Amino acid sequence: MVMQSSFDYAMIRVVPRVECEEFVNVGVVVFCLQKRFLEARVQVDEARLRALWPTIDVDLVRRHLRAVCLVCSGDAEAGPMAELTQRERFHWVVAPRSTMIQTSAVHTGLTEDPEATLEGLMGRIRTQV
């Protein structure tokens, strides 16, 4: 019998004009303490971003999103943030901010396989119209 574990997740958003609160979901971060799993995945739809902000620097957005992924994975390239525990890194990533890269509220669920859950959540982003 496979045991289900609780997990937390948040959508990763690009908010080109913070004052307008319009955003495009570009990724997901999933944290499952029991399975020692923390990962963020992103997929940038350049056309959707440009629809909200035609002059957006997509390369800059990609660099910032890559940094989020590096922090989650604990990659040394992320600097001192990589040395924090998974829980601390997750909470840092999902902390409210008024920047172009933001996350949704944190949601919870149960999973047998956090990797499959992450992929399923990413599938929702890929199918957005």
A tleap script that builds the chain and sets N, CA, C and O, in Angstrom:
source leaprc.protein.ff14SB
mol = sequence {
  NMET VAL MET GLN SER SER PHE ASP TYR ALA
  MET ILE ARG VAL VAL PRO ARG VAL GLU CYS
  GLU GLU PHE VAL ASN VAL GLY VAL VAL VAL
  PHE CYS LEU GLN LYS ARG PHE LEU GLU ALA
  ARG VAL GLN VAL ASP GLU ALA ARG LEU ARG
  ALA LEU TRP PRO THR ILE ASP VAL ASP LEU
  VAL ARG ARG HIE LEU ARG ALA VAL CYS LEU
  VAL CYS SER GLY ASP ALA GLU ALA GLY PRO
  MET ALA GLU LEU THR GLN ARG GLU ARG PHE
  HIE TRP VAL VAL ALA PRO ARG SER THR MET
  ILE GLN THR SER ALA VAL HIE THR GLY LEU
  THR GLU ASP PRO GLU ALA THR LEU GLU GLY
  LEU MET GLY ARG ILE ARG THR GLN CVAL
}
set mol.1.N position { 0.835 -1.173 0.000 }
set mol.1.CA position { 0.000 0.000 0.000 }
set mol.1.C position { 0.887 1.246 0.000 }
set mol.1.O position { 1.795 1.372 0.822 }
set mol.2.N position { 0.618 2.153 -0.919 }
set mol.2.CA position { 1.379 3.394 -1.022 }
set mol.2.C position { 0.761 4.427 -0.087 }
set mol.2.O position { -0.452 4.638 -0.080 }
set mol.3.N position { 1.615 5.057 0.691 }
set mol.3.CA position { 1.149 6.073 1.643 }
set mol.3.C position { 1.067 7.436 0.977 }
set mol.3.O position { 1.960 7.825 0.224 }
set mol.4.N position { 0.002 8.149 1.255 }
set mol.4.CA position { -0.109 9.511 0.768 }
set mol.4.C position { 0.541 10.453 1.767 }
set mol.4.O position { 0.493 10.239 2.978 }
set mol.5.N position { 1.138 11.483 1.236 }
set mol.5.CA position { 1.794 12.500 2.043 }
set mol.5.C position { 1.176 13.849 1.722 }
set mol.5.O position { 0.736 14.096 0.599 }
set mol.6.N position { 1.151 14.709 2.718 }
set mol.6.CA position { 0.654 16.056 2.453 }
set mol.6.C position { 1.723 16.847 1.709 }
set mol.6.O position { 2.920 16.617 1.882 }
set mol.7.N position { 1.274 17.773 0.885 }
set mol.7.CA position { 2.202 18.635 0.155 }
set mol.7.C position { 1.611 20.021 0.058 }
set mol.7.O position { 0.401 20.211 0.183 }
set mol.8.N position { 2.477 20.981 -0.165 }
set mol.8.CA position { 2.081 22.363 -0.386 }
set mol.8.C position { 2.557 22.765 -1.770 }
set mol.8.O position { 3.587 22.290 -2.249 }
set mol.9.N position { 1.800 23.640 -2.402 }
set mol.9.CA position { 2.230 24.126 -3.709 }
set mol.9.C position { 1.726 25.541 -3.933 }
set mol.9.O position { 0.774 25.994 -3.299 }
set mol.10.N position { 2.389 26.219 -4.847 }
set mol.10.CA position { 1.959 27.552 -5.276 }
set mol.10.C position { 2.294 27.693 -6.749 }
set mol.10.O position { 3.280 27.140 -7.236 }
set mol.11.N position { 1.457 28.441 -7.448 }
set mol.11.CA position { 1.722 28.761 -8.842 }
set mol.11.C position { 2.747 29.892 -8.877 }
set mol.11.O position { 2.716 30.789 -8.035 }
set mol.12.N position { 3.636 29.848 -9.833 }
set mol.12.CA position { 4.608 30.919 -10.030 }
set mol.12.C position { 4.079 31.794 -11.156 }
set mol.12.O position { 3.684 31.305 -12.215 }
set mol.13.N position { 4.080 33.095 -10.903 }
set mol.13.CA position { 3.469 34.037 -11.842 }
set mol.13.C position { 4.455 35.109 -12.262 }
set mol.13.O position { 5.357 35.484 -11.514 }
set mol.14.N position { 4.261 35.589 -13.475 }
set mol.14.CA position { 4.938 36.801 -13.918 }
set mol.14.C position { 3.870 37.889 -13.924 }
set mol.14.O position { 2.818 37.750 -14.547 }
set mol.15.N position { 4.166 38.969 -13.217 }
set mol.15.CA position { 3.244 40.090 -13.080 }
set mol.15.C position { 3.934 41.309 -13.704 }
set mol.15.O position { 4.599 42.069 -13.000 }
set mol.16.N position { 3.781 41.497 -15.014 }
set mol.16.CA position { 4.532 42.552 -15.704 }
set mol.16.C position { 4.304 43.948 -15.148 }
set mol.16.O position { 5.243 44.735 -15.031 }
set mol.17.N position { 3.075 44.252 -14.809 }
set mol.17.CA position { 2.759 45.567 -14.226 }
set mol.17.C position { 2.085 45.315 -12.888 }
set mol.17.O position { 0.883 45.059 -12.818 }
set mol.18.N position { 2.873 45.390 -11.838 }
set mol.18.CA position { 2.387 45.058 -10.505 }
set mol.18.C position { 1.150 45.863 -10.136 }
set mol.18.O position { 0.239 45.351 -9.485 }
set mol.19.N position { 1.119 47.117 -10.551 }
set mol.19.CA position { -0.014 47.979 -10.189 }
set mol.19.C position { -1.322 47.515 -10.831 }
set mol.19.O position { -2.394 47.817 -10.307 }
set mol.20.N position { -1.265 46.801 -11.934 }
set mol.20.CA position { -2.480 46.325 -12.614 }
set mol.20.C position { -2.920 44.948 -12.120 }
set mol.20.O position { -4.066 44.549 -12.328 }
set mol.21.N position { -2.022 44.232 -11.474 }
set mol.21.CA position { -2.282 42.897 -10.937 }
set mol.21.C position { -2.651 41.869 -12.004 }
set mol.21.O position { -3.257 40.845 -11.687 }
set mol.22.N position { -2.296 42.123 -13.259 }
set mol.22.CA position { -2.477 41.116 -14.309 }
set mol.22.C position { -1.266 40.198 -14.271 }
set mol.22.O position { -0.147 40.647 -14.025 }
set mol.23.N position { -1.491 38.910 -14.515 }
set mol.23.CA position { -0.376 37.972 -14.436 }
set mol.23.C position { -0.548 36.826 -15.415 }
set mol.23.O position { -1.634 36.579 -15.940 }
set mol.24.N position { 0.563 36.135 -15.642 }
set mol.24.CA position { 0.589 34.911 -16.432 }
set mol.24.C position { 1.232 33.837 -15.553 }
set mol.24.O position { 2.340 34.022 -15.049 }
set mol.25.N position { 0.533 32.719 -15.373 }
set mol.25.CA position { 1.130 31.604 -14.646 }
set mol.25.C position { 2.213 30.981 -15.516 }
set mol.25.O position { 1.984 30.667 -16.684 }
set mol.26.N position { 3.395 30.806 -14.933 }
set mol.26.CA position { 4.516 30.262 -15.704 }
set mol.26.C position { 5.156 29.049 -15.045 }
set mol.26.O position { 6.078 28.460 -15.609 }
set mol.27.N position { 4.692 28.667 -13.875 }
set mol.27.CA position { 5.325 27.539 -13.207 }
set mol.27.C position { 4.630 27.176 -11.919 }
set mol.27.O position { 3.615 27.758 -11.536 }
set mol.28.N position { 5.222 26.182 -11.257 }
set mol.28.CA position { 4.691 25.654 -10.007 }
set mol.28.C position { 5.862 25.296 -9.104 }
set mol.28.O position { 6.903 24.834 -9.570 }
set mol.29.N position { 5.680 25.513 -7.819 }
set mol.29.CA position { 6.629 25.021 -6.823 }
set mol.29.C position { 5.861 24.062 -5.917 }
set mol.29.O position { 4.779 24.392 -5.430 }
set mol.30.N position { 6.430 22.864 -5.693 }
set mol.30.CA position { 5.804 21.835 -4.862 }
set mol.30.C position { 6.779 21.459 -3.751 }
set mol.30.O position { 7.967 21.246 -3.989 }
set mol.31.N position { 6.244 21.381 -2.525 }
set mol.31.CA position { 7.038 21.011 -1.359 }
set mol.31.C position { 6.314 19.903 -0.612 }
set mol.31.O position { 5.148 20.050 -0.246 }
set mol.32.N position { 7.010 18.790 -0.386 }
set mol.32.CA position { 6.475 17.663 0.377 }
set mol.32.C position { 7.534 17.273 1.405 }
set mol.32.O position { 8.529 16.627 1.077 }
set mol.33.N position { 7.305 17.674 2.645 }
set mol.33.CA position { 8.288 17.441 3.701 }
set mol.33.C position { 8.551 15.957 3.906 }
set mol.33.O position { 9.706 15.544 4.007 }
set mol.34.N position { 7.491 15.143 3.968 }
set mol.34.CA position { 7.654 13.710 4.224 }
set mol.34.C position { 8.503 13.019 3.164 }
set mol.34.O position { 9.259 12.098 3.476 }
set mol.35.N position { 8.385 13.451 1.934 }
set mol.35.CA position { 9.141 12.821 0.843 }
set mol.35.C position { 10.453 13.568 0.558 }
set mol.35.O position { 11.196 13.215 -0.358 }
set mol.36.N position { 10.721 14.604 1.360 }
set mol.36.CA position { 11.923 15.427 1.164 }
set mol.36.C position { 12.018 15.932 -0.276 }
set mol.36.O position { 13.046 15.813 -0.943 }
set mol.37.N position { 10.910 16.494 -0.715 }
set mol.37.CA position { 10.788 16.934 -2.107 }
set mol.37.C position { 10.508 18.422 -2.155 }
set mol.37.O position { 9.567 18.905 -1.525 }
set mol.38.N position { 11.309 19.137 -2.890 }
set mol.38.CA position { 11.068 20.547 -3.188 }
set mol.38.C position { 11.571 20.794 -4.600 }
set mol.38.O position { 12.753 20.624 -4.897 }
set mol.39.N position { 10.660 21.194 -5.452 }
set mol.39.CA position { 11.054 21.464 -6.833 }
set mol.39.C position { 10.140 22.518 -7.433 }
set mol.39.O position { 8.945 22.578 -7.141 }
set mol.40.N position { 10.732 23.341 -8.274 }
set mol.40.CA position { 9.973 24.313 -9.056 }
set mol.40.C position { 10.218 24.014 -10.524 }
set mol.40.O position { 11.330 23.679 -10.930 }
set mol.41.N position { 9.164 24.139 -11.306 }
set mol.41.CA position { 9.275 24.004 -12.757 }
set mol.41.C position { 8.631 25.210 -13.390 }
set mol.41.O position { 7.619 25.721 -12.911 }
set mol.42.N position { 9.228 25.656 -14.466 }
set mol.42.CA position { 8.686 26.811 -15.169 }
set mol.42.C position { 8.658 26.546 -16.664 }
set mol.42.O position { 9.439 25.757 -17.195 }
set mol.43.N position { 7.739 27.226 -17.322 }
set mol.43.CA position { 7.634 27.199 -18.773 }
set mol.43.C position { 7.090 28.559 -19.193 }
set mol.43.O position { 5.944 28.898 -18.900 }
set mol.44.N position { 7.910 29.318 -19.870 }
set mol.44.CA position { 7.546 30.680 -20.246 }
set mol.44.C position { 6.876 30.681 -21.619 }
set mol.44.O position { 7.441 30.196 -22.599 }
set mol.45.N position { 5.674 31.227 -21.671 }
set mol.45.CA position { 4.965 31.429 -22.930 }
set mol.45.C position { 5.182 32.888 -23.319 }
set mol.45.O position { 4.466 33.781 -22.865 }
set mol.46.N position { 6.174 33.109 -24.159 }
set mol.46.CA position { 6.571 34.471 -24.524 }
set mol.46.C position { 5.412 35.267 -25.128 }
set mol.46.O position { 5.263 36.454 -24.836 }
set mol.47.N position { 4.605 34.638 -25.953 }
set mol.47.CA position { 3.486 35.344 -26.594 }
set mol.47.C position { 2.487 35.845 -25.553 }
set mol.47.O position { 1.990 36.966 -25.665 }
set mol.48.N position { 2.193 35.039 -24.556 }
set mol.48.CA position { 1.252 35.465 -23.503 }
set mol.48.C position { 1.822 36.618 -22.700 }
set mol.48.O position { 1.102 37.553 -22.350 }
set mol.49.N position { 3.137 36.555 -22.402 }
set mol.49.CA position { 3.763 37.660 -21.673 }
set mol.49.C position { 3.715 38.951 -22.489 }
set mol.49.O position { 3.388 40.017 -21.967 }
set mol.50.N position { 4.039 38.841 -23.757 }
set mol.50.CA position { 4.064 40.033 -24.613 }
set mol.50.C position { 2.659 40.609 -24.828 }
set mol.50.O position { 2.513 41.798 -25.110 }
set mol.51.N position { 1.638 39.774 -24.698 }
set mol.51.CA position { 0.274 40.284 -24.812 }
set mol.51.C position { -0.039 41.263 -23.673 }
set mol.51.O position { -0.790 42.222 -23.859 }
set mol.52.N position { 0.539 41.015 -22.502 }
set mol.52.CA position { 0.335 41.916 -21.368 }
set mol.52.C position { 1.323 43.083 -21.363 }
set mol.52.O position { 0.997 44.187 -20.927 }
set mol.53.N position { 2.512 42.825 -21.847 }
set mol.53.CA position { 3.560 43.841 -21.796 }
set mol.53.C position { 4.475 43.635 -23.001 }
set mol.53.O position { 5.433 42.867 -22.921 }
set mol.54.N position { 4.197 44.304 -24.107 }
set mol.54.CA position { 4.931 44.089 -25.358 }
set mol.54.C position { 6.442 44.294 -25.248 }
set mol.54.O position { 7.199 43.679 -25.999 }
set mol.55.N position { 6.890 45.140 -24.333 }
set mol.55.CA position { 8.330 45.437 -24.236 }
set mol.55.C position { 9.031 44.642 -23.141 }
set mol.55.O position { 10.163 44.960 -22.776 }
set mol.56.N position { 8.377 43.615 -22.614 }
set mol.56.CA position { 8.967 42.852 -21.511 }
set mol.56.C position { 10.299 42.227 -21.926 }
set mol.56.O position { 10.455 41.775 -23.060 }
set mol.57.N position { 11.233 42.208 -21.020 }
set mol.57.CA position { 12.536 41.583 -21.242 }
set mol.57.C position { 12.410 40.103 -20.855 }
set mol.57.O position { 12.627 39.739 -19.700 }
set mol.58.N position { 12.065 39.272 -21.809 }
set mol.58.CA position { 11.795 37.853 -21.553 }
set mol.58.C position { 13.049 37.142 -21.048 }
set mol.58.O position { 12.947 36.245 -20.212 }
set mol.59.N position { 14.217 37.520 -21.534 }
set mol.59.CA position { 15.450 36.893 -21.053 }
set mol.59.C position { 15.658 37.176 -19.569 }
set mol.59.O position { 16.082 36.294 -18.823 }
set mol.60.N position { 15.364 38.394 -19.140 }
set mol.60.CA position { 15.477 38.744 -17.724 }
set mol.60.C position { 14.492 37.923 -16.900 }
set mol.60.O position { 14.846 37.415 -15.836 }
set mol.61.N position { 13.278 37.790 -17.375 }
set mol.61.CA position { 12.276 36.980 -16.687 }
set mol.61.C position { 12.774 35.549 -16.559 }
set mol.61.O position { 12.682 34.953 -15.485 }
set mol.62.N position { 13.296 34.997 -17.637 }
set mol.62.CA position { 13.808 33.618 -17.595 }
set mol.62.C position { 14.940 33.460 -16.588 }
set mol.62.O position { 15.015 32.445 -15.897 }
set mol.63.N position { 15.820 34.455 -16.498 }
set mol.63.CA position { 16.928 34.389 -15.522 }
set mol.63.C position { 16.389 34.372 -14.090 }
set mol.63.O position { 16.864 33.605 -13.252 }
set mol.64.N position { 15.403 35.216 -13.817 }
set mol.64.CA position { 14.827 35.251 -12.471 }
set mol.64.C position { 14.090 33.948 -12.155 }
set mol.64.O position { 14.169 33.449 -11.032 }
set mol.65.N position { 13.388 33.403 -13.120 }
set mol.65.CA position { 12.694 32.134 -12.905 }
set mol.65.C position { 13.688 31.000 -12.698 }
set mol.65.O position { 13.448 30.101 -11.892 }
set mol.66.N position { 14.791 31.038 -13.416 }
set mol.66.CA position { 15.837 30.029 -13.223 }
set mol.66.C position { 16.383 30.101 -11.807 }
set mol.66.O position { 16.672 29.072 -11.197 }
set mol.67.N position { 16.527 31.315 -11.280 }
set mol.67.CA position { 17.012 31.491 -9.906 }
set mol.67.C position { 16.054 30.838 -8.907 }
set mol.67.O position { 16.495 30.233 -7.930 }
set mol.68.N position { 14.754 30.956 -9.146 }
set mol.68.CA position { 13.775 30.316 -8.263 }
set mol.68.C position { 13.988 28.805 -8.278 }
set mol.68.O position { 13.983 28.165 -7.226 }
set mol.69.N position { 14.172 28.241 -9.456 }
set mol.69.CA position { 14.394 26.791 -9.579 }
set mol.69.C position { 15.676 26.370 -8.869 }
set mol.69.O position { 15.709 25.329 -8.213 }
set mol.70.N position { 16.728 27.171 -8.997 }
set mol.70.CA position { 18.001 26.861 -8.337 }
set mol.70.C position { 17.873 26.907 -6.820 }
set mol.70.O position { 18.432 26.063 -6.120 }
set mol.71.N position { 17.142 27.884 -6.315 }
set mol.71.CA position { 16.921 27.963 -4.865 }
set mol.71.C position { 16.191 26.710 -4.393 }
set mol.71.O position { 16.580 26.105 -3.394 }
set mol.72.N position { 15.143 26.321 -5.098 }
set mol.72.CA position { 14.376 25.140 -4.700 }
set mol.72.C position { 15.230 23.880 -4.693 }
set mol.72.O position { 15.116 23.052 -3.789 }
set mol.73.N position { 16.075 23.736 -5.691 }
set mol.73.CA position { 16.892 22.523 -5.782 }
set mol.73.C position { 18.086 22.544 -4.835 }
set mol.73.O position { 18.770 21.532 -4.675 }
set mol.74.N position { 18.340 23.692 -4.207 }
set mol.74.CA position { 19.484 23.780 -3.301 }
set mol.74.C position { 20.806 23.848 -4.036 }
set mol.74.O position { 21.850 23.526 -3.468 }
set mol.75.N position { 20.776 24.261 -5.288 }
set mol.75.CA position { 21.976 24.370 -6.109 }
set mol.75.C position { 22.877 25.478 -5.559 }
set mol.75.O position { 22.411 26.578 -5.263 }
set mol.76.N position { 24.155 25.180 -5.428 }
set mol.76.CA position { 25.112 26.153 -4.886 }
set mol.76.C position { 25.136 27.444 -5.684 }
set mol.76.O position { 25.492 28.495 -5.151 }
set mol.77.N position { 24.763 27.378 -6.953 }
set mol.77.CA position { 24.716 28.579 -7.791 }
set mol.77.C position { 23.696 29.598 -7.269 }
set mol.77.O position { 23.755 30.773 -7.630 }
set mol.78.N position { 22.769 29.152 -6.426 }
set mol.78.CA position { 21.770 30.052 -5.842 }
set mol.78.C position { 22.332 30.856 -4.675 }
set mol.78.O position { 21.630 31.687 -4.099 }
set mol.79.N position { 23.576 30.616 -4.327 }
set mol.79.CA position { 24.211 31.373 -3.250 }
set mol.79.C position { 23.773 30.884 -1.878 }
set mol.79.O position { 23.433 29.712 -1.717 }
set mol.80.N position { 23.778 31.775 -0.886 }
set mol.80.CA position { 23.471 31.378 0.487 }
set mol.80.C position { 22.079 30.773 0.658 }
set mol.80.O position { 21.861 29.974 1.568 }
set mol.81.N position { 21.145 31.144 -0.200 }
set mol.81.CA position { 19.790 30.582 -0.110 }
set mol.81.C position { 19.809 29.067 -0.250 }
set mol.81.O position { 18.975 28.378 0.338 }
set mol.82.N position { 20.746 28.547 -1.017 }
set mol.82.CA position { 20.827 27.107 -1.256 }
set mol.82.C position { 21.169 26.334 0.012 }
set mol.82.O position { 20.920 25.132 0.093 }
set mol.83.N position { 21.728 27.007 0.985 }
set mol.83.CA position { 22.144 26.354 2.225 }
set mol.83.C position { 21.009 26.216 3.230 }
set mol.83.O position { 21.158 25.515 4.231 }
set mol.84.N position { 19.888 26.864 2.986 }
set mol.84.CA position { 18.748 26.759 3.895 }
set mol.84.C position { 18.104 25.383 3.768 }
set mol.84.O position { 18.345 24.667 2.796 }
set mol.85.N position { 17.288 25.017 4.746 }
set mol.85.CA position { 16.557 23.752 4.666 }
set mol.85.C position { 15.518 23.842 3.560 }
set mol.85.O position { 15.200 24.935 3.091 }
set mol.86.N position { 14.992 22.707 3.143 }
set mol.86.CA position { 13.941 22.722 2.114 }
set mol.86.C position { 12.761 23.561 2.564 }
set mol.86.O position { 12.231 24.346 1.777 }
set mol.87.N position { 12.342 23.416 3.799 }
set mol.87.CA position { 11.205 24.173 4.308 }
set mol.87.C position { 11.478 25.674 4.235 }
set mol.87.O position { 10.617 26.448 3.816 }
set mol.88.N position { 12.679 26.079 4.644 }
set mol.88.CA position { 13.033 27.498 4.601 }
set mol.88.C position { 13.087 28.018 3.172 }
set mol.88.O position { 12.648 29.133 2.891 }
set mol.89.N position { 13.629 27.201 2.270 }
set mol.89.CA position { 13.689 27.622 0.865 }
set mol.89.C position { 12.286 27.754 0.293 }
set mol.89.O position { 12.010 28.713 -0.427 }
set mol.90.N position { 11.388 26.813 0.593 }
set mol.90.CA position { 10.015 26.896 0.107 }
set mol.90.C position { 9.353 28.176 0.611 }
set mol.90.O position { 8.733 28.907 -0.162 }
set mol.91.N position { 9.488 28.440 1.897 }
set mol.91.CA position { 8.842 29.634 2.454 }
set mol.91.C position { 9.440 30.914 1.889 }
set mol.91.O position { 8.733 31.912 1.747 }
set mol.92.N position { 10.712 30.904 1.568 }
set mol.92.CA position { 11.320 32.082 0.938 }
set mol.92.C position { 10.730 32.288 -0.456 }
set mol.92.O position { 10.404 33.412 -0.837 }
set mol.93.N position { 10.595 31.206 -1.208 }
set mol.93.CA position { 10.069 31.310 -2.580 }
set mol.93.C position { 8.634 31.808 -2.579 }
set mol.93.O position { 8.270 32.624 -3.425 }
set mol.94.N position { 7.809 31.337 -1.650 }
set mol.94.CA position { 6.383 31.693 -1.675 }
set mol.94.C position { 6.045 32.927 -0.840 }
set mol.94.O position { 4.874 33.291 -0.734 }
set mol.95.N position { 7.033 33.568 -0.252 }
set mol.95.CA position { 6.778 34.772 0.540 }
set mol.95.C position { 6.171 35.855 -0.355 }
set mol.95.O position { 6.613 36.044 -1.488 }
set mol.96.N position { 5.163 36.563 0.151 }
set mol.96.CA position { 4.543 37.636 -0.647 }
set mol.96.C position { 5.576 38.711 -1.018 }
set mol.96.O position { 6.417 39.092 -0.203 }
set mol.97.N position { 5.492 39.183 -2.252 }
set mol.97.CA position { 6.378 40.257 -2.704 }
set mol.97.C position { 5.673 41.081 -3.760 }
set mol.97.O position { 4.713 40.638 -4.390 }
set mol.98.N position { 6.169 42.281 -3.934 }
set mol.98.CA position { 5.625 43.196 -4.943 }
set mol.98.C position { 6.626 43.340 -6.073 }
set mol.98.O position { 7.088 44.440 -6.376 }
set mol.99.N position { 6.951 42.236 -6.680 }
set mol.99.CA position { 7.910 42.219 -7.776 }
set mol.99.C position { 7.276 41.560 -8.988 }
set mol.99.O position { 6.136 41.102 -8.923 }
set mol.100.N position { 7.996 41.511 -10.074 }
set mol.100.CA position { 7.474 40.926 -11.295 }
set mol.100.C position { 7.268 39.413 -11.165 }
set mol.100.O position { 6.375 38.860 -11.808 }
set mol.101.N position { 8.080 38.735 -10.343 }
set mol.101.CA position { 7.920 37.301 -10.122 }
set mol.101.C position { 7.247 37.123 -8.767 }
set mol.101.O position { 7.784 37.538 -7.740 }
set mol.102.N position { 6.064 36.504 -8.769 }
set mol.102.CA position { 5.300 36.292 -7.549 }
set mol.102.C position { 4.748 34.878 -7.542 }
set mol.102.O position { 4.826 34.165 -8.542 }
set mol.103.N position { 4.190 34.477 -6.408 }
set mol.103.CA position { 3.505 33.187 -6.333 }
set mol.103.C position { 2.067 33.420 -5.877 }
set mol.103.O position { 1.726 34.450 -5.295 }
set mol.104.N position { 1.255 32.429 -6.163 }
set mol.104.CA position { -0.126 32.451 -5.681 }
set mol.104.C position { -0.111 32.165 -4.180 }
set mol.104.O position { 0.945 31.969 -3.578 }
set mol.105.N position { -1.288 32.147 -3.602 }
set mol.105.CA position { -1.411 31.648 -2.237 }
set mol.105.C position { -0.961 30.191 -2.226 }
set mol.105.O position { -1.010 29.512 -3.252 }
set mol.106.N position { -0.529 29.724 -1.082 }
set mol.106.CA position { -0.103 28.326 -0.948 }
set mol.106.C position { -1.337 27.459 -0.765 }
set mol.106.O position { -2.232 27.778 0.018 }
set mol.107.N position { -1.365 26.355 -1.504 }
set mol.107.CA position { -2.450 25.388 -1.418 }
set mol.107.C position { -1.873 24.063 -0.918 }
set mol.107.O position { -0.669 23.828 -1.026 }
set mol.108.N position { -2.720 23.212 -0.379 }
set mol.108.CA position { -2.263 21.926 0.144 }
set mol.108.C position { -3.026 20.792 -0.514 }
set mol.108.O position { -4.081 20.991 -1.117 }
set mol.109.N position { -2.470 19.606 -0.383 }
set mol.109.CA position { -3.120 18.420 -0.919 }
set mol.109.C position { -2.437 17.178 -0.414 }
set mol.109.O position { -1.549 17.244 0.436 }
set mol.110.N position { -2.853 16.039 -0.939 }
set mol.110.CA position { -2.245 14.752 -0.627 }
set mol.110.C position { -1.711 14.144 -1.905 }
set mol.110.O position { -2.324 14.269 -2.966 }
set mol.111.N position { -0.576 13.490 -1.804 }
set mol.111.CA position { 0.039 12.878 -2.976 }
set mol.111.C position { 0.771 11.603 -2.597 }
set mol.111.O position { 1.298 11.473 -1.492 }
set mol.112.N position { 0.793 10.682 -3.519 }
set mol.112.CA position { 1.640 9.504 -3.382 }
set mol.112.C position { 2.993 9.756 -4.041 }
set mol.112.O position { 4.006 9.165 -3.666 }
set mol.113.N position { 2.986 10.650 -5.037 }
set mol.113.CA position { 4.173 10.903 -5.844 }
set mol.113.C position { 4.279 12.398 -6.143 }
set mol.113.O position { 3.635 12.885 -7.072 }
set mol.114.N position { 5.086 13.136 -5.365 }
set mol.114.CA position { 5.188 14.583 -5.588 }
set mol.114.C position { 5.658 14.955 -6.991 }
set mol.114.O position { 5.229 15.975 -7.531 }
set mol.115.N position { 6.517 14.160 -7.580 }
set mol.115.CA position { 6.998 14.433 -8.945 }
set mol.115.C position { 5.833 14.384 -9.931 }
set mol.115.O position { 5.702 15.266 -10.780 }
set mol.116.N position { 5.000 13.371 -9.822 }
set mol.116.CA position { 3.834 13.249 -10.713 }
set mol.116.C position { 2.840 14.378 -10.448 }
set mol.116.O position { 2.220 14.895 -11.377 }
set mol.117.N position { 2.692 14.755 -9.189 }
set mol.117.CA position { 1.802 15.860 -8.843 }
set mol.117.C position { 2.301 17.156 -9.462 }
set mol.117.O position { 1.513 17.931 -10.005 }
set mol.118.N position { 3.601 17.396 -9.382 }
set mol.118.CA position { 4.191 18.586 -9.995 }
set mol.118.C position { 3.940 18.590 -11.495 }
set mol.118.O position { 3.559 19.615 -12.060 }
set mol.119.N position { 4.149 17.466 -12.131 }
set mol.119.CA position { 3.921 17.373 -13.571 }
set mol.119.C position { 2.455 17.625 -13.913 }
set mol.119.O position { 2.158 18.287 -14.908 }
set mol.120.N position { 1.532 17.103 -13.097 }
set mol.120.CA position { 0.111 17.334 -13.328 }
set mol.120.C position { -0.256 18.811 -13.209 }
set mol.120.O position { -1.041 19.330 -14.003 }
set mol.121.N position { 0.318 19.482 -12.211 }
set mol.121.CA position { 0.059 20.911 -12.048 }
set mol.121.C position { 0.651 21.707 -13.212 }
set mol.121.O position { 0.040 22.669 -13.677 }
set mol.122.N position { 1.831 21.315 -13.684 }
set mol.122.CA position { 2.419 21.981 -14.847 }
set mol.122.C position { 1.553 21.777 -16.085 }
set mol.122.O position { 1.463 22.661 -16.936 }
set mol.123.N position { 0.920 20.620 -16.185 }
set mol.123.CA position { 0.033 20.366 -17.304 }
set mol.123.C position { -1.125 21.348 -17.367 }
set mol.123.O position { -1.598 21.689 -18.451 }
set mol.124.N position { -1.580 21.799 -16.210 }
set mol.124.CA position { -2.650 22.797 -16.182 }
set mol.124.C position { -2.185 24.121 -16.764 }
set mol.124.O position { -2.951 24.820 -17.426 }
set mol.125.N position { -0.940 24.458 -16.516 }
set mol.125.CA position { -0.386 25.711 -17.066 }
set mol.125.C position { -0.245 25.588 -18.568 }
set mol.125.O position { -0.568 26.524 -19.300 }
set mol.126.N position { 0.230 24.451 -19.036 }
set mol.126.CA position { 0.455 24.248 -20.472 }
set mol.126.C position { -0.841 24.310 -21.269 }
set mol.126.O position { -0.821 24.642 -22.455 }
set mol.127.N position { -1.961 23.997 -20.635 }
set mol.127.CA position { -3.232 23.970 -21.374 }
set mol.127.C position { -4.048 25.239 -21.198 }
set mol.127.O position { -5.168 25.318 -21.702 }
set mol.128.N position { -3.512 26.241 -20.491 }
set mol.128.CA position { -4.237 27.491 -20.347 }
set mol.128.C position { -4.395 28.162 -21.698 }
set mol.128.O position { -3.493 28.122 -22.535 }
set mol.129.N position { -5.512 28.757 -21.897 }
set mol.129.CA position { -5.781 29.455 -23.159 }
set mol.129.C position { -5.239 30.854 -23.086 }
set mol.129.O position { -5.361 31.614 -24.047 }
savepdb mol mol.pdb
quit
